[in-house]
Amino acid sequence: MNLKRFTLVYVATALGVIAVVYAVQVLLGHNIANGGMSIIPAIVAAMVEGQRYAKAERAVPESAVLWRFAKAAALMILGLSLIFVVLLSVIMPPLRQMMSDPVGASVLFGGALLQAALGLVLVRFFTGMGAKSQLTAIRKKEGRD
């Protein structure tokens, strides 16, 4: 499995979610943003990575391989989350104020840790699911040909 590709899909999906939220807010006047949207990039990137693995290997990855990849992905998610918070604190005064307070900074760091922990579980589960679904599709296609 490829952590670089996972990261690119993760970032692209996160930007896509932000764009959709913004477009809905501008066009329809509704704010559809919520905390649950933060798990979408991990799910999409994991599914894509599982599918790519199944295409290349014609198998579902072993559980140990899935956990190893999920751990690496969770560390990447943690790093990206922390970078994102720091970058946003530069342009958003309330976030900058929160970052300057030890309690506020701890809350933000805790949120990043929570996102990484969720990412660990989501990546492990959805990478396997993506591989299984792709393998099923491959077998069905080969059965028809």
Phi, psi and omega in degrees: 000151191246111182291327177297312179297317178304313182297317179297316178295319179301309182295316179298319179293319178299316178295322177296318178298316179299317180296318179295315179301314180296316181298316179296320180294317181288313186282322186248349179075018179244138176263107182264004182294140174204167183298330181295338180292342182289346179270346183301313180301320180295319181295311182297312181297321179294317179299316179299316182294320177297319179295318179296320178298313182297321177297317183284320188258347183056038181201164173269136180297148175297155181303318180297322178293318179298316180294320179298315179294319180298322178295315179296318179295321179297320176296321178295317179298318178300313179299314179296320179298316180293319177298317180298316179297316180296315179296318179294328180293339177288325184256350181242105182306318179298323179290322177298318179296319179297320180294331181281345178265131181302321179292315179297318178296322177296321178296315179296318178295320177299321177296320178294320177296319178298317178297321178293320178295317176297320178301320179304309182291316181296317181295317179301312184290310188281337174293315176297318180296318178297319179295316180297316181293321178293319179296320176298316179297320178297314181295321177295317180296318180292330179291330179280326185285000000 
